[in-house]
Amino acid sequence: MLQKKTPEPIVVELADQASETELLDLFSAAFGYRMPAELWRWKYQGLDTLGAVLRHQGGLAAFYGAMPRAVHLFGTPVMAVQIGDVMVRPEARATLTRKGPFFQVAASFLERFIGEGKTYPIAFGFPAERTYRLAAHLGLYEKVGELLSVSWPALPARPSYTVRMRPLGDDNRSIVDRLWREMAAALTEQVVGVRDWPYLQRRYVQHPTVAYQLYLVSSRLGGTPIGVVVIRVLDEAVELLDIIAPPQRLATLVHCVRRLTWSLKKPLAYAWITAQNATLLAGDSGQISSTDIIIPHNNWTPGLSANELLDRWWLMGGDTDFR
């Protein structure tokens, strides 16, 4: 009599630094290209736990990546976690059901780490709309915002008599930290990631594959700091990745970026920002459009409700791990 073959066990476990080669292989299989090892290490450097993996038939079938991020939650410093590099091996995608690999790896991580009384009170990420719809259908996520794109034409103008823009230097550490404190104090009704000097250094200066440009904008008379902007010069545009300044100074900083865009011989500048902040960033000259990127909230474990965080995140392109 033939015996039924015992199914291969499906195991969800934590990923660590020793999993790097397997995870890069999984990334290549899931997305069709290989992430540079130095970029992967930059994302997950210093972490004991990189996220959760689902192991099946001797290999990795899915990964749910997790990168801690210090934030101010309505004025209170807490440690959040950014979810990224969510991936499933193509041959396993047919089982993306309630008990499929995506559900199992995501639910396991949420149950262990995220929510009331857990390591991270809140989590966020930047899934495309299709990925978000799947997670929402499975009961894992609920929408609390979206990213919009704001674009402006380059602005031909002579140097300003009131403000000046110069590259950010190592001697500007205290200025950056002061600007961050001013920004945080103005955003106590939102959730905003910390943007102090150590963060700027790690996120932009030490990035292994992308060259960013960081500028300090200050008044010409007295030299009072107005804000810091971070840009990336692309083939046909200038991307404004980040701003460190209270919201009331956005118009001045955008004006400077538009003039810089003209000097770089690019036709337009653009930025990503959460929807509730887009009109303020756009001002009178910006055009707002969709990115199809949803900001999700953990709906699987007890904690802050989606209603409490609805349209309360301050996020820009630089808050992502892929811009």
ZASENU-315951 format. One record per atom (N, C-alpha, C): x, y, z negated; residue in one letter. Coordinates in pm, whole numbers, padded with zeros to 5 digits, always signed. Example, Ala and Ser with C-alpha at 12.3 -4.5 7.8 and 13.67 -1.06 7.14 Angstrom:
+01319-00569-00780A
+01230-00450-00780A
+01320-00330-00780A
+01285-00225-00708S
+01367-00106-00714S
+01290+00003-00787S
end
This chain:
+00084-00119+00000M
+00000+00000+00000M
+00088+00125+00000M
+00060+00215+00092L
+00140+00336+00100L
+00109+00427-00016L
+00214+00485-00073Q
+00196+00580-00182Q
+00197+00722-00127Q
+00114+00804-00188K
+00112+00945-00148K
+00243+01011-00187K
+00295+01093-00096K
+00419+01165-00123K
+00392+01278-00222K
+00477+01285-00324T
+00463+01391-00423T
+00498+01526-00361T
+00409+01625-00373P
+00439+01756-00313P
+00565+01818-00374P
+00636+01890-00290E
+00753+01962-00339E
+00709+02067-00441E
+00779+02077-00555P
+00739+02176-00654P
+00763+02318-00604P
+00673+02408-00644I
+00689+02550-00615I
+00725+02618-00745I
+00839+02685-00749V
+00891+02742-00873V
+00910+02892-00856V
+00854+02970-00947V
+00879+03113-00952V
+00980+03140-01062V
+01087+03209-01028E
+01193+03238-01124E
+01245+03379-01101E
+01324+03426-01196L
+01382+03559-01183L
+01504+03553-01092L
+01519+03658-01011A
+01636+03669-00924A
+01745+03744-00996A
+01869+03702-00976D
+01982+03773-01036D
+02088+03797-00930D
+02200+03851-00970Q
+02305+03886-00875Q
+02359+03765-00798Q
+02351+03648-00859A
+02400+03527-00792A
+02313+03488-00674A
+02194+03547-00664S
+02100+03514-00556S
+02126+03597-00430S
+02228+03682-00429E
+02243+03779-00322E
+02243+03717-00183E
+02323+03616-00159T
+02333+03558-00025T
+02199+03501+00020T
+02132+03428-00069E
+02001+03373-00035E
+01899+03484-00004E
+01905+03591-00081L
+01810+03700-00061L
+01835+03775+00069L
+01960+03794+00103L
+01992+03858+00231L
+01950+03770+00348L
+01965+03638+00333D
+01917+03545+00437D
+01765+03553+00449D
+01696+03560+00336L
+01550+03571+00338L
+01508+03702+00403L
+01577+03812+00372F
+01547+03941+00433F
+01560+03932+00584F
+01667+03870+00631S
+01688+03856+00775S
+01577+03776+00840S
+01535+03668+00774A
+01428+03585+00829A
+01295+03660+00829A
+01269+03741+00726A
+01141+03809+00712A
+01128+03928+00805A
+01237+04003+00824F
+01228+04131+00895F
+01301+04133+01029F
+01376+04028+01060G
+01437+04020+01191G
+01569+04092+01207G
+01623+04146+01099Y
+01756+04205+01104Y
+01821+04188+00968Y
+01951+04202+00961R
+02021+04176+00836R
+02055+04307+00766R
+02016+04318+00641M
+02052+04436+00563M
+02200+04429+00528M
+02275+04539+00544P
+02415+04538+00503P
+02428+04505+00355P
+02525+04421+00323A
+02542+04379+00184A
+02568+04498+00093A
+02640+04600+00143E
+02669+04715+00057E
+02542+04794+00025E
+02443+04795+00115L
+02317+04863+00088L
+02237+04785-00017L
+02235+04654-00004W
+02167+04571-00104W
+02228+04592-00242W
+02359+04594-00249R
+02427+04610-00379R
+02403+04749-00437R
+02393+04849-00351W
+02361+04984-00399W
+02221+04987-00461W
+02127+04921-00398K
+01991+04919-00450K
+01982+04853-00586K
+02052+04742-00603Y
+02033+04658-00721Y
+02155+04655-00813Y
+02245+04750-00795Q
+02367+04747-00874Q
+02338+04759-01024Q
+02410+04679-01102G
+02399+04686-01247G
+02276+04620-01306G
+02192+04557-01225L
+02070+04497-01276L
+02091+04348-01306L
+02046+04306-01422D
+02047+04163-01454D
+01934+04090-01381D
+01820+04158-01367T
+01704+04101-01298T
+01672+04186-01177T
+01676+04125-01059L
+01650+04196-00935L
+01502+04191-00895L
+01428+04105-00960G
+01288+04083-00926G
+01255+03938-00948G
+01153+03890-00876A
+01112+03750-00887A
+01120+03684-00751A
+01155+03555-00750V
+01160+03477-00627V
+01074+03353-00643V
+01024+03307-00531L
+00954+03180-00526L
+01040+03083-00450L
+01073+02974-00515R
+01161+02873-00455R
+01078+02751-00416R
+01099+02705-00292H
+01023+02590-00241H
+01109+02514-00142H
+01108+02383-00156Q
+01184+02295-00066Q
+01331+02334-00059Q
+01385+02369-00175G
+01527+02397-00185G
+01571+02534-00141G
+01477+02618-00099G
+01515+02752-00054G
+01418+02857-00105G
+01446+02984-00073L
+01360+03093-00115L
+01249+03114-00013L
+01125+03119-00063A
+01010+03143+00024A
+00960+03286+00013A
+00986+03353-00102A
+00934+03489-00121A
+01017+03560-00226A
+01016+03695-00217F
+01088+03781-00312F
+01005+03904-00340F
+01006+03946-00466Y
+00935+04067-00511Y
+01037+04150-00585Y
+01098+04248-00515G
+01209+04324-00569G
+01165+04432-00665G
+01252+04463-00763A
+01216+04559-00867A
+01338+04642-00904A
+01324+04776-00889M
+01432+04869-00917M
+01385+04970-01023M
+01438+04966-01144P
+01395+05059-01249P
+01417+05205-01207P
+01326+05292-01252R
+01336+05435-01221R
+01286+05516-01341R
+01371+05601-01394A
+01332+05690-01503A
+01236+05794-01448A
+01122+05813-01516V
+01023+05911-01474V
+00975+05988-01596V
+00907+06099-01569H
+00832+06170-01671H
+00685+06143-01644H
+00620+06074-01736L
+00481+06037-01725L
+00398+06139-01802L
+00341+06235-01729F
+00266+06345-01792F
+00349+06412-01900F
+00477+06433-01870G
+00567+06503-01961G
+00646+06415-02055G
+00615+06286-02062T
+00683+06194-02153T
+00782+06107-02075T
+00910+06105-02113P
+01006+06020-02042P
+00978+05872-02067P
+00965+05795-01960V
+00948+05650-01969V
+01027+05586-01855V
+01042+05455-01862M
+01106+05383-01754M
+01000+05311-01671M
+00988+05351-01546A
+00898+05285-01452A
+00980+05186-01370A
+00913+05118-01278V
+00985+05028-01188V
+00930+05045-01047V
+01021+05056-00953Q
+00984+05068-00812Q
+00989+04931-00747Q
+00880+04891-00687I
+00873+04763-00618I
+00916+04782-00473I
+01004+04695-00426G
+01052+04706-00289G
+01105+04573-00239G
+01140+04570-00111D
+01192+04448-00048D
+01100+04330-00073D
+00969+04353-00067V
+00873+04244-00081V
+00872+04166+00049V
+00902+04038+00041M
+00918+03963+00165M
+00882+03817+00146M
+00832+03757+00255V
+00792+03616+00258V
+00852+03554+00383V
+00908+03437+00368R
+00964+03367+00485R
+00853+03344+00587R
+00878+03368+00717P
+00771+03362+00817P
+00691+03233+00816P
+00757+03120+00800E
+00684+02994+00803E
+00594+02974+00682E
+00612+03058+00579A
+00527+03049+00460A
+00412+03148+00463A
+00408+03236+00564R
+00306+03341+00567R
+00166+03287+00587R
+00154+03170+00647A
+00022+03111+00669A
-00050+03080+00539A
+00024+03077+00431T
-00036+03046+00300T
-00050+03170+00214T
-00060+03288+00277L
-00080+03411+00201L
-00226+03420+00155L
-00261+03332+00065T
-00395+03326+00008T
-00384+03350-00140T
-00493+03327-00211R
-00494+03351-00355R
-00381+03278-00425R
-00343+03161-00377K
-00234+03085-00439K
-00111+03076-00349K
-00102+03166-00252G
+00012+03165-00162G
+00136+03225-00224G
+00248+03223-00152P
+00375+03268-00209P
+00376+03414-00250P
+00316+03503-00169F
+00315+03643-00207F
+00241+03663-00339F
+00123+03605-00350F
+00046+03620-00473F
+00123+03565-00593F
+00181+03449-00577Q
+00247+03386-00691Q
+00368+03465-00740Q
+00448+03515-00647V
+00568+03587-00689V
+00533+03724-00746V
+00433+03791-00686A
+00393+03922-00735A
+00323+03912-00870A
+00225+03823-00882A
+00152+03810-01007A
+00244+03769-01121A
+00338+03682-01094S
+00431+03637-01198S
+00514+03753-01251S
+00563+03839-01160F
+00644+03953-01204F
+00558+04053-01281F
+00440+04083-01231L
+00352+04178-01299L
+00319+04129-01440L
+00286+04002-01452E
+00247+03948-01583E
+00363+03952-01683E
+00483+03939-01635R
+00597+03935-01726R
+00648+04074-01762R
+00641+04170-01668F
+00715+04295-01688F
+00632+04423-01692F
+00512+04425-01635I
+00446+04553-01611I
+00312+04562-01683I
+00292+04677-01751G
+00165+04703-01817G
+00184+04737-01963G
+00076+04744-02034E
+00077+04782-02175E
+00162+04684-02257E
+00260+04740-02331G
+00344+04659-02415G
+00453+04582-02343G
+00466+04603-02211K
+00566+04533-02132K
+00689+04622-02110K
+00787+04571-02038T
+00911+04645-02012T
+00884+04777-01941T
+00792+04775-01844Y
+00761+04894-01765Y
+00612+04925-01776Y
+00576+05042-01830P
+00433+05075-01841P
+00367+05098-01706P
+00444+05143-01606I
+00387+05166-01474I
+00486+05121-01366I
+00430+05091-01251A
+00510+05055-01134A
+00458+05133-01015A
+00542+05147-00913F
+00500+05214-00790F
+00579+05156-00675F
+00540+05189-00557G
+00610+05142-00438G
+00555+05214-00316G
+00597+05170-00199F
+00559+05238-00075F
+00522+05136+00033F
+00423+05052+00006P
+00387+04952+00107P
+00314+05015+00225P
+00333+04956+00341A
+00251+04995+00456A
+00107+04956+00428A
+00015+05018+00501E
-00127+04999+00472E
-00168+04852+00479E
-00113+04778+00574R
-00149+04636+00589R
-00107+04556+00466R
+00014+04581+00418T
+00062+04511+00298T
-00021+04548+00177T
-00055+04677+00166Y
-00137+04719+00053Y
-00274+04650+00057Y
-00335+04644+00174R
-00468+04583+00185R
-00465+04438+00138R
-00359+04365+00170L
-00346+04227+00125L
-00339+04221-00027L
-00251+04304-00086A
-00236+04303-00232A
-00365+04345-00301A
-00436+04442-00245A
-00562+04485-00304A
-00666+04374-00294A
-00669+04305-00180H
-00762+04194-00162H
-00738+04084-00264H
-00612+04062-00301L
-00577+03960-00399L
-00598+04008-00543L
-00637+04134-00560G
-00662+04186-00694G
-00539+04236-00766G
-00426+04250-00695L
-00301+04290-00759L
-00285+04441-00770L
-00329+04514-00667Y
-00305+04658-00659Y
-00435+04735-00647Y
-00426+04862-00686E
-00531+04959-00659E
-00464+05088-00614E
-00525+05157-00520K
-00466+05278-00463K
-00473+05394-00561K
-00359+05464-00578V
-00358+05586-00659V
-00305+05707-00582V
-00274+05689-00455G
-00226+05801-00375G
-00179+05754-00240G
-00128+05848-00162E
-00070+05816-00032E
+00033+05923+00002E
+00125+05884+00088L
+00223+05980+00139L
+00172+06041+00268L
+00186+06172+00279L
+00157+06243+00403L
+00286+06304+00456L
+00287+06331+00584S
+00402+06396+00647S
+00368+06542+00675S
+00459+06630+00638V
+00444+06773+00666V
+00558+06815+00759V
+00527+06882+00867S
+00630+06924+00962S
+00617+07074+00990S
+00732+07134+01019W
+00739+07277+01049W
+00831+07299+01169W
+00802+07396+01253P
+00897+07430+01359P
+01020+07499+01300P
+01132+07480+01365A
+01253+07551+01322A
+01228+07701+01327A
+01296+07774+01240L
+01272+07917+01228L
+01396+07996+01266L
+01394+08061+01383P
+01508+08145+01419P
+01508+08271+01333P
+01614+08294+01264A
+01621+08410+01175A
+01765+08440+01142A
+01792+08565+01119R
+01924+08606+01073R
+01942+08568+00926R
+02065+08564+00879P
+02087+08534+00738P
+02004+08624+00647P
+01950+08566+00541S
+01863+08639+00451S
+01944+08735+00364S
+01880+08849+00335Y
+01942+08946+00245Y
+01906+08917+00099Y
+01813+08822+00077T
+01765+08798-00059T
+01809+08664-00117T
+01828+08562-00031V
+01870+08431-00082V
+01988+08380-00001V
+02062+08290-00060R
+02170+08224+00013R
+02162+08074-00010R
+02215+08000+00086M
+02211+07854+00085M
+02352+07803+00107M
+02401+07724+00014R
+02536+07671+00029R
+02541+07526-00017R
+02637+07448+00033P
+02645+07307-00007P
+02658+07292-00158P
+02590+07194-00211L
+02596+07166-00354L
+02734+07111-00388L
+02795+07162-00494G
+02929+07118-00532G
+02933+07052-00669G
+03047+06990-00699D
+03062+06924-00829D
+03051+07022-00945D
+03076+07150-00919D
+03067+07250-01026D
+02924+07295-01053D
+02829+07233-00982N
+02688+07272-00999N
+02610+07175-01089N
+02680+07090-01161R
+02614+06990-01244R
+02511+07054-01339R
+02553+07155-01415S
+02464+07216-01514S
+02346+07287-01447S
+02369+07343-01327I
+02261+07410-01255I
+02155+07309-01212I
+02199+07195-01160V
+02105+07091-01119V
+02022+07044-01237V
+02086+07018-01349D
+02013+06971-01467D
+01913+07076-01515D
+01951+07205-01505R
+01859+07310-01546R
+01740+07317-01452R
+01765+07307-01323L
+01655+07308-01226L
+01562+07190-01247L
+01620+07073-01278W
+01536+06957-01305W
+01448+06981-01428W
+01503+07039-01533R
+01423+07067-01652R
+01308+07163-01620R
+01336+07263-01537E
+01231+07357-01497E
+01124+07286-01415E
+01166+07197-01327M
+01071+07121-01245M
+00985+07031-01333M
+01048+06959-01424A
+00975+06869-01512A
+00875+06945-01597A
+00913+07062-01647A
+00824+07142-01731A
+00702+07190-01654A
+00717+07205-01522A
+00606+07254-01439A
+00516+07140-01391A
+00557+07015-01414L
+00483+06900-01359L
+00435+06806-01470L
+00399+06861-01583T
+00357+06776-01695T
+00221+06711-01673T
+00149+06751-01570E
+00022+06686-01538E
+00038+06585-01425E
+00164+06559-01384Q
+00190+06459-01281Q
+00295+06359-01333Q
+00322+06260-01251V
+00427+06163-01279V
+00539+06190-01180V
+00657+06222-01230V
+00766+06263-01141V
+00894+06191-01182V
+00965+06139-01084G
+01092+06074-01110G
+01199+06172-01151G
+01284+06131-01243V
+01393+06217-01290V
+01483+06254-01173V
+01519+06382-01167R
+01604+06434-01061R
+01718+06514-01121R
+01793+06454-01209D
+01907+06522-01271D
+02034+06494-01192D
+02146+06546-01241W
+02272+06531-01169W
+02313+06385-01147W
+02309+06298-01250P
+02345+06158-01224P
+02257+06092-01119P
+02128+06125-01119Y
+02039+06067-01017Y
+02079+06114-00878Y
+02102+06245-00861L
+02142+06297-00729L
+02269+06229-00679L
+02366+06211-00769Q
+02491+06149-00729Q
+02468+06006-00681Q
+02395+05929-00759R
+02376+05790-00722R
+02287+05778-00598R
+02177+05851-00595R
+02080+05833-00486R
+02132+05883-00352R
+02202+05997-00352Y
+02239+06059-00225Y
+02389+06058-00198Y
+02467+06103-00293V
+02612+06114-00269V
+02676+05976-00253V
+02633+05879-00329Q
+02694+05747-00329Q
+02623+05648-00236Q
+02528+05694-00157H
+02459+05602-00067H
+02559+05544+00033H
+02558+05413+00052P
+02663+05350+00134P
+02645+05360+00285P
+02525+05391+00332T
+02503+05384+00477T
+02444+05512+00538T
+02397+05606+00457V
+02334+05727+00509V
+02409+05849+00457V
+02434+05945+00545A
+02498+06070+00506A
+02391+06177+00486A
+02374+06220+00363Y
+02280+06327+00330Y
+02356+06458+00312Y
+02283+06567+00323Q
+02340+06698+00293Q
+02260+06761+00180Q
+02331+06808+00077L
+02267+06867-00041L
+02304+07015-00048L
+02204+07099-00069Y
+02225+07244-00071Y
+02164+07306-00197Y
+02234+07405-00246L
+02182+07488-00355L
+02135+07620-00295L
+02013+07657-00326V
+01957+07785-00283V
+01951+07877-00405V
+02004+07996-00392S
+02006+08091-00503S
+01983+08232-00450S
+01953+08323-00540S
+01932+08462-00501S
+02067+08529-00475S
+02071+08617-00378R
+02196+08686-00348R
+02230+08787-00458R
+02128+08850-00512L
+02150+08946-00619L
+02141+08874-00753L
+02253+08857-00818G
+02254+08790-00947G
+02284+08643-00941G
+02265+08580-00824G
+02299+08439-00810G
+02208+08343-00886G
+02087+08386-00919T
+01995+08300-00994T
+01958+08177-00910T
+01976+08055-00964P
+01940+07934-00888P
+01790+07927-00861P
+01754+07895-00739I
+01614+07881-00700I
+01576+07734-00688I
+01664+07654-00629G
+01634+07513-00615G
+01742+07440-00537G
+01730+07308-00535V
+01818+07221-00457V
+01734+07149-00353V
+01786+07139-00232V
+01720+07062-00128V
+01818+06957-00075V
+01760+06843-00036V
+01838+06734+00023V
+01783+06707+00161V
+01869+06707+00261I
+01824+06684+00398I
+01904+06572+00462I
+01847+06521+00571R
+01914+06424+00657R
+01897+06472+00800R
+02005+06487+00871V
+02000+06536+01009V
+01983+06417+01103V
+01871+06414+01173L
+01839+06307+01267L
+01860+06357+01410L
+01839+06271+01507D
+01863+06309+01646D
+01774+06424+01690D
+01646+06420+01651E
+01550+06520+01701E
+01486+06603+01592E
+01530+06588+01468A
+01466+06662+01359A
+01557+06664+01237A
+01517+06745+01142V
+01580+06746+01010V
+01477+06696+00910V
+01512+06594+00836E
+01420+06542+00735E
+01455+06601+00599E
+01355+06661+00536L
+01369+06713+00401L
+01332+06600+00305L
+01433+06542+00242L
+01412+06424+00157L
+01369+06459+00016L
+01423+06568-00038D
+01401+06593-00180D
+01413+06741-00210D
+01348+06779-00318I
+01351+06914-00369I
+01363+06908-00521I
+01448+06991-00578I
+01453+07006-00724I
+01426+07152-00754I
+01304+07178-00797A
+01261+07315-00828A
+01117+07309-00873A
+01072+07407-00949P
+00929+07415-00981P
+00848+07436-00853P
+00726+07387-00848P
+00644+07396-00725P
+00626+07537-00672P
+00626+07636-00758Q
+00601+07773-00710Q
+00715+07825-00621Q
+00827+07755-00615R
+00938+07799-00530R
+00946+07722-00399R
+00848+07637-00372L
+00853+07555-00251L
+00860+07639-00125L
+00783+07747-00118A
+00779+07828+00004A
+00918+07883+00039A
+00990+07930-00062T
+01124+07984-00038T
+01217+07875+00011T
+01210+07757-00049L
+01300+07648-00011L
+01267+07596+00129L
+01140+07585+00161V
+01102+07541+00296V
+01149+07642+00400V
+01135+07770+00371H
+01182+07875+00462H
+01331+07857+00490H
+01409+07829+00387C
+01554+07807+00405C
+01582+07683+00489C
+01507+07578+00466V
+01527+07455+00543V
+01491+07477+00690V
+01388+07551+00717R
+01351+07579+00856R
+01460+07660+00926R
+01519+07755+00858R
+01629+07833+00917R
+01752+07745+00938R
+01780+07657+00842L
+01892+07564+00858L
+01867+07471+00977L
+01743+07429+00996T
+01708+07343+01109T
+01740+07413+01241T
+01709+07541+01249W
+01742+07618+01369W
+01892+07623+01393W
+01968+07647+01287S
+02114+07655+01302S
+02174+07522+01341S
+02105+07412+01308L
+02151+07278+01346L
+02102+07238+01485L
+02030+07332+01551K
+01979+07311+01687K
+01880+07195+01696K
+01797+07183+01595K
+01689+07084+01595K
+01556+07158+01603K
+01457+07101+01671P
+01332+07175+01693P
+01239+07180+01572P
+01250+07084+01481L
+01156+07084+01369L
+01217+07017+01247L
+01155+07047+01134A
+01187+06981+01008A
+01060+06913+00957A
+01076+06807+00880Y
+00958+06742+00824Y
+00993+06679+00690Y
+00890+06651+00613A
+00907+06590+00482A
+00788+06500+00453A
+00811+06398+00371W
+00702+06317+00316W
+00674+06363+00174W
+00548+06369+00137I
+00511+06406+00000I
+00373+06348-00030I
+00345+06324-00157T
+00215+06271-00195T
+00105+06370-00158T
-00012+06314-00127A
-00118+06390-00060A
-00161+06514-00136A
-00172+06506-00270Q
-00224+06620-00344Q
-00128+06738-00344Q
-00001+06714-00305N
+00098+06821-00301N
+00126+06870-00158N
+00064+06807-00060A
+00100+06834+00080A
+00063+06977+00122A
-00053+07024+00082T
-00096+07158+00124T
-00002+07265+00067T
+00038+07248-00058L
+00131+07343-00119L
+00264+07344-00046L
+00314+07225-00013L
+00442+07217+00058L
+00429+07274+00199L
+00317+07249+00265A
+00299+07292+00404A
+00298+07443+00416A
+00238+07513+00320G
+00226+07658+00332G
+00142+07696+00452G
+00172+07810+00512D
+00094+07859+00625D
+00137+07800+00759D
+00257+07743+00765S
+00311+07703+00896S
+00325+07552+00913S
+00301+07474+00807G
+00322+07330+00816G
+00203+07255+00873G
+00231+07149+00946Q
+00129+07059+00999Q
+00131+06929+00920Q
+00016+06884+00875I
+00005+06766+00790I
-00049+06650+00871I
+00014+06534+00858S
-00032+06414+00928S
-00013+06291+00838S
-00070+06181+00880S
-00066+06058+00801S
+00065+05983+00822S
+00104+05904+00722T
+00216+05810+00736T
+00171+05666+00725T
+00046+05642+00683D
-00008+05507+00657D
+00064+05438+00541D
+00127+05517+00453I
+00194+05459+00337I
+00110+05488+00213I
+00071+05383+00144I
-00014+05391+00025I
+00073+05388-00100I
+00032+05461-00204I
+00095+05450-00335I
+00007+05358-00420I
+00056+05238-00455P
-00028+05144-00529P
-00005+05151-00679P
-00100+05095-00752H
-00091+05085-00897H
-00122+04942-00937H
-00053+04893-01039N
-00076+04759-01090N
-00220+04744-01140N
-00293+04651-01079N
-00431+04625-01117N
-00446+04487-01179N
-00332+04422-01208W
-00336+04282-01249W
-00325+04262-01400W
-00253+04352-01466T
-00234+04339-01610T
-00285+04464-01680T
-00323+04455-01808P
-00377+04572-01880P
-00273+04684-01891P
-00321+04806-01888G
-00234+04923-01899G
-00309+05046-01854G
-00235+05148-01813L
-00299+05268-01760L
-00389+05232-01642L
-00504+05295-01636S
-00597+05267-01527S
-00558+05344-01402S
-00608+05296-01288A
-00583+05367-01163A
-00644+05506-01166A
-00758+05522-01232N
-00822+05654-01240N
-00733+05756-01311N
-00657+05710-01411E
-00569+05800-01484E
-00452+05848-01399E
-00415+05770-01297L
-00299+05804-01215L
-00338+05847-01074L
-00467+05853-01045L
-00511+05887-00910L
-00464+06027-00872L
-00388+06034-00763D
-00333+06161-00713D
-00253+06235-00821D
-00174+06161-00897R
-00094+06224-01003R
+00056+06201-00984R
+00096+06125-00884W
+00239+06103-00858W
+00296+06218-00774W
+00414+06268-00814W
+00493+06357-00728W
+00601+06269-00666W
+00585+06240-00537L
+00681+06155-00467L
+00713+06217-00332L
+00840+06203-00291M
+00883+06249-00159M
+00959+06136-00090M
+01006+06163+00031G
+01078+06060+00105G
+01197+06006+00031G
+01266+06092-00044G
+01384+06049-00118G
+01354+05955-00231G
+01228+05947-00274D
+01192+05853-00379D
+01184+05710-00327D
+01175+05695-00196T
+01176+05561-00139T
+01316+05504-00141T
+01327+05376-00118D
+01458+05311-00111D
+01500+05286+00033D
+01421+05338+00129F
+01450+05307+00270F
+01463+05431+00356F
+01464+05553+00299R
+01485+05674+00378R
+01627+05726+00355R
end
